[in-house]
Each structure stands twice: as C-alpha cells, then as structure tokens.
Amino acid sequence: MTDGAWLYILRCSDGSYLRWDHSDVARNQSGAVQCGAFQGYTVTRRPVELIFSQWFDRIADAIEKRRKLKNWSRAKKEALIRGDFESLEQLAKRKSPYPSRRPPAAGSSG
C-alpha cells in the first residue's frame, strides 16, 4: 500500500463537477458513488461520470490540489480536464492587477 492518493473530478448528471480525492479510485469507480453508498452531493445528481484523475505521491498534495480547484472558474477546470495547458495558463493570468497591500512609501502620494 502506498501513501499516495488520487484526485479526480466527476461530472454529475446536472453538469456540475465534484472534486474528490481518495487513495483508491478503482473502488469508487466500481459503483459506490453510482449506487448512493456515499450520501451527499451526488445522491440526487446520478449518474456521475469520472472525467479526470491525477495520481499524487502524497495524500496532502492531492488534498491541496482539490482545495485549489474549488476556487477555479468552470472554464479553468474544463481546460484542466481537456489537458489544454495553454488555455489553463491564459485563464490563470490576472484580469486586472490587484491593489498593493503594502503601505505607501514615505513621501509618496500613492
């Protein structure tokens, strides 16, 4: 048994995405989600389809990636799912610069 984990994305019947990490993706593909063994988000959104998976050598890395994906736009998630890294890079760029959190330098007017 390894200490790694899978991160995967399921597409629900309503078109929504569910991000999930688990150390045994094969077990979950076997039908546990489809048959409702896991009550929660997917219980009213079946059938679900596995559309993306990625192996991480460390469970913590899979969990961190899942948390990052939670804040991504749908377009960015779909670029990742397609493996379209060029679009992913463009979507990751800031649309407008964030204001600086640094206090203005002494003597500046900004």
Backbone as CSV, one residue per row, in Angstrom:
resi,resn,N_x,N_y,N_z,CA_x,CA_y,CA_z,C_x,C_y,C_z
1,MET,0.843,-1.192,0.000,0.000,0.000,0.000,0.882,1.248,0.000
2,THR,0.548,2.202,-0.810,1.318,3.437,-0.878,0.618,4.527,-0.083
3,ASP,1.330,5.601,0.146,0.767,6.729,0.879,0.142,7.759,-0.055
4,GLY,0.135,7.505,-1.335,-0.380,8.461,-2.292,-1.892,8.465,-2.356
5,ALA,-2.401,9.291,-3.248,-3.850,9.406,-3.400,-4.186,9.899,-4.799
6,TRP,-5.366,9.566,-5.228,-5.913,10.068,-6.484,-6.723,11.321,-6.195
7,LEU,-6.662,12.241,-7.145,-7.593,13.365,-7.191,-8.425,13.108,-8.419
8,TYR,-9.710,13.219,-8.310,-10.495,13.074,-9.514,-11.680,13.998,-9.526
9,ILE,-12.173,14.220,-10.729,-13.314,15.091,-10.953,-14.405,14.243,-11.581
10,LEU,-15.583,14.328,-11.002,-16.762,13.640,-11.519,-17.674,14.679,-12.156
11,ARG,-18.288,14.320,-13.276,-19.327,15.173,-13.866,-20.657,14.554,-13.484
12,CYS,-21.492,15.333,-12.833,-22.808,14.863,-12.401,-23.817,15.032,-13.525
13,SER,-24.955,14.379,-13.379,-25.982,14.423,-14.429,-26.503,15.833,-14.687
14,ASP,-26.376,16.728,-13.706,-26.831,18.109,-13.906,-25.739,18.995,-14.499
15,GLY,-24.584,18.398,-14.854,-23.493,19.142,-15.467,-22.511,19.731,-14.467
16,SER,-22.798,19.617,-13.192,-21.882,20.147,-12.189,-20.704,19.204,-12.009
17,TYR,-19.648,19.720,-11.405,-18.442,18.943,-11.158,-18.266,18.717,-9.665
18,LEU,-17.756,17.557,-9.340,-17.415,17.235,-7.964,-15.953,16.838,-7.935
19,ARG,-15.161,17.514,-7.107,-13.747,17.194,-6.946,-13.632,16.274,-5.748
20,TRP,-12.818,15.238,-5.898,-12.719,14.254,-4.841,-11.320,13.697,-4.812
21,ASP,-10.800,13.454,-3.638,-9.524,12.759,-3.553,-9.746,11.505,-2.730
22,HIS,-9.110,10.454,-3.124,-9.259,9.179,-2.435,-8.093,8.292,-2.823
23,SER,-7.649,7.490,-1.911,-6.482,6.659,-2.183,-6.785,5.462,-3.065
24,ASP,-8.054,5.206,-3.346,-8.389,4.052,-4.180,-9.504,4.418,-5.155
25,VAL,-9.131,5.050,-6.251,-10.122,5.488,-7.232,-10.857,4.292,-7.839
26,ALA,-10.199,3.170,-7.974,-10.831,1.993,-8.582,-12.045,1.544,-7.764
27,ARG,-11.935,1.599,-6.452,-13.060,1.197,-5.610,-14.278,2.091,-5.853
28,ASN,-14.021,3.373,-6.013,-15.121,4.308,-6.212,-15.707,4.205,-7.613
29,GLN,-14.882,3.835,-8.585,-15.399,3.626,-9.929,-16.280,2.387,-9.979
30,SER,-16.117,1.491,-9.015,-16.843,0.226,-9.046,-18.335,0.390,-8.811
31,GLY,-18.780,1.574,-8.482,-20.204,1.790,-8.355,-20.662,2.329,-7.020
32,ALA,-19.750,2.535,-6.076,-20.157,3.018,-4.758,-20.844,4.380,-4.852
33,VAL,-20.342,5.260,-5.714,-20.966,6.572,-5.878,-22.278,6.424,-6.634
34,GLN,-22.290,5.612,-7.690,-23.479,5.445,-8.521,-24.661,4.879,-7.743
35,CYS,-24.383,3.952,-6.830,-25.486,3.306,-6.130,-25.920,4.073,-4.891
36,GLY,-25.258,5.184,-4.590,-25.669,6.004,-3.462,-25.053,5.601,-2.144
37,ALA,-23.967,4.815,-2.171,-23.314,4.412,-0.927,-22.762,5.617,-0.184
38,PHE,-22.420,6.675,-0.914,-21.949,7.904,-0.302,-23.064,8.939,-0.393
39,GLN,-23.774,9.149,0.688,-24.847,10.139,0.707,-24.220,11.525,0.661
40,GLY,-24.828,12.419,-0.046,-24.299,13.774,-0.137,-24.600,14.366,-1.496
41,TYR,-23.643,15.096,-2.007,-23.821,15.889,-3.220,-24.349,15.072,-4.394
42,THR,-23.821,13.880,-4.607,-24.182,13.118,-5.801,-25.479,12.333,-5.674
43,VAL,-26.064,12.260,-4.477,-27.229,11.397,-4.279,-28.394,11.775,-5.207
44,THR,-28.547,13.053,-5.529,-29.614,13.484,-6.436,-29.086,13.865,-7.816
45,ARG,-27.814,13.597,-8.066,-27.191,14.015,-9.324,-26.594,12.841,-10.093
46,ARG,-27.098,11.650,-9.872,-26.598,10.474,-10.581,-27.335,10.330,-11.897
47,PRO,-26.706,9.731,-12.879,-25.395,9.089,-12.801,-24.269,10.114,-12.856
48,VAL,-23.127,9.719,-12.331,-21.923,10.535,-12.397,-20.920,9.835,-13.298
49,GLU,-20.020,10.633,-13.852,-19.020,10.104,-14.769,-17.645,10.606,-14.343
50,LEU,-16.695,9.715,-14.243,-15.320,10.102,-13.947,-14.731,10.721,-15.206
51,ILE,-14.326,12.000,-15.118,-13.817,12.675,-16.313,-12.371,13.125,-16.179
52,PHE,-11.811,13.045,-14.970,-10.423,13.450,-14.777,-9.879,12.733,-13.554
53,SER,-8.623,12.280,-13.652,-7.951,11.736,-12.478,-6.466,12.046,-12.564
54,GLN,-5.864,12.227,-11.412,-4.436,12.507,-11.339,-3.903,11.870,-10.061
55,TRP,-2.793,11.149,-10.156,-2.177,10.496,-9.016,-1.174,11.435,-8.347
56,PHE,-1.193,11.476,-7.034,-0.224,12.226,-6.244,0.487,11.251,-5.318
57,ASP,1.784,11.388,-5.207,2.555,10.506,-4.339,2.260,10.749,-2.862
58,ARG,1.785,11.953,-2.562,1.448,12.281,-1.170,-0.024,12.685,-1.076
59,ILE,-0.709,12.145,-0.101,-2.126,12.475,0.107,-2.303,13.973,0.290
60,ALA,-1.404,14.593,1.035,-1.504,16.032,1.294,-1.502,16.837,-0.007
61,ASP,-0.735,16.385,-0.998,-0.700,17.091,-2.284,-2.035,16.978,-3.019
62,ALA,-2.666,15.816,-2.949,-3.977,15.635,-3.584,-5.018,16.522,-2.920
63,ILE,-4.981,16.594,-1.608,-5.933,17.431,-0.872,-5.708,18.903,-1.195
64,GLU,-4.446,19.319,-1.259,-4.127,20.718,-1.589,-4.635,21.073,-2.984
65,LYS,-4.423,20.185,-3.955,-4.879,20.443,-5.324,-6.400,20.528,-5.372
66,ARG,-7.088,19.626,-4.639,-8.546,19.662,-4.612,-9.037,21.002,-4.067
67,ARG,-8.401,21.492,-3.027,-8.795,22.790,-2.451,-8.573,23.930,-3.424
68,LYS,-7.488,23.870,-4.186,-7.233,24.902,-5.196,-8.306,24.869,-6.277
69,LEU,-8.649,23.664,-6.739,-9.651,23.527,-7.795,-10.998,24.104,-7.371
70,LYS,-11.294,24.050,-6.098,-12.568,24.553,-5.589,-12.763,26.033,-5.943
71,ASN,-11.676,26.772,-5.995,-11.760,28.209,-6.276,-11.581,28.557,-7.746
72,TRP,-11.337,27.563,-8.581,-11.146,27.823,-10.003,-12.480,28.067,-10.699
73,SER,-12.422,28.831,-11.781,-13.612,29.031,-12.620,-13.918,27.730,-13.366
74,ARG,-15.136,27.636,-13.851,-15.529,26.460,-14.628,-14.650,26.319,-15.873
75,ALA,-14.353,27.444,-16.530,-13.516,27.411,-17.736,-12.129,26.860,-17.422
76,LYS,-11.590,27.253,-16.296,-10.260,26.782,-15.906,-10.288,25.283,-15.601
77,LYS,-11.325,24.815,-14.911,-11.465,23.382,-14.630,-11.600,22.594,-15.927
78,GLU,-12.367,23.120,-16.867,-12.569,22.416,-18.130,-11.282,22.362,-18.952
79,ALA,-10.464,23.405,-18.876,-9.163,23.378,-19.559,-8.278,22.299,-18.952
80,LEU,-8.293,22.168,-17.642,-7.518,21.107,-16.981,-8.017,19.736,-17.411
81,ILE,-9.325,19.552,-17.429,-9.925,18.272,-17.818,-9.521,17.896,-19.245
82,ARG,-9.516,18.885,-20.145,-9.132,18.643,-21.545,-7.630,18.447,-21.707
83,GLY,-6.859,18.842,-20.700,-5.405,18.808,-20.832,-4.899,19.966,-21.673
84,ASP,-5.666,21.024,-21.753,-5.339,22.205,-22.548,-4.553,23.182,-21.667
85,PHE,-3.255,22.926,-21.527,-2.443,23.693,-20.607,-2.179,25.116,-21.088
86,GLU,-2.247,25.336,-22.397,-2.084,26.692,-22.922,-3.257,27.565,-22.475
87,SER,-4.476,27.057,-22.619,-5.651,27.807,-22.158,-5.632,27.963,-20.648
88,LEU,-5.211,26.936,-19.957,-5.143,26.976,-18.499,-4.210,28.096,-18.047
89,GLU,-3.085,28.215,-18.728,-2.130,29.276,-18.402,-2.742,30.664,-18.636
90,GLN,-3.447,30.817,-19.754,-4.090,32.105,-20.046,-5.182,32.426,-19.031
91,LEU,-5.980,31.434,-18.661,-7.058,31.646,-17.700,-6.527,31.943,-16.300
92,ALA,-5.306,31.519,-16.018,-4.718,31.736,-14.702,-4.179,33.155,-14.535
93,LYS,-4.000,33.866,-15.629,-3.463,35.228,-15.545,-4.523,36.155,-14.962
94,ARG,-4.063,37.094,-14.180,-4.964,38.066,-13.574,-5.582,38.937,-14.657
95,LYS,-6.862,39.197,-14.502,-7.559,40.058,-15.462,-7.215,41.521,-15.210
96,SER,-7.052,41.869,-13.955,-6.662,43.226,-13.597,-5.725,43.131,-12.402
97,PRO,-4.833,44.066,-12.299,-3.881,43.990,-11.190,-4.582,44.215,-9.853
98,TYR,-4.167,43.450,-8.871,-4.697,43.641,-7.529,-4.015,44.854,-6.911
99,PRO,-4.727,45.610,-6.090,-4.066,46.730,-5.432,-3.022,46.200,-4.453
100,SER,-1.975,46.943,-4.291,-0.910,46.543,-3.390,-1.406,46.593,-1.952
101,ARG,-0.952,45.636,-1.162,-1.291,45.629,0.267,-0.237,46.360,1.086
102,ARG,0.829,46.751,0.417,1.886,47.469,1.123,1.458,48.901,1.376
103,PRO,1.816,49.418,2.528,1.512,50.847,2.761,2.371,51.697,1.836
104,PRO,1.887,52.878,1.450,2.683,53.725,0.554,4.015,54.084,1.220
105,ALA,5.027,54.185,0.398,6.357,54.568,0.903,6.315,55.993,1.436
106,ALA,7.129,56.262,2.401,7.180,57.605,2.981,7.492,58.626,1.891
107,GLY,6.723,59.683,1.860,6.949,60.744,0.890,6.262,60.534,-0.440
108,SER,5.598,59.373,-0.644,4.899,59.146,-1.919,3.468,59.656,-1.803
109,SER,2.834,59.845,-2.939,1.455,60.345,-2.939,0.472,59.221,-3.226
110,GLY,0.919,57.963,-3.109,0.072,56.893,-3.542,-0.507,56.070,-2.530
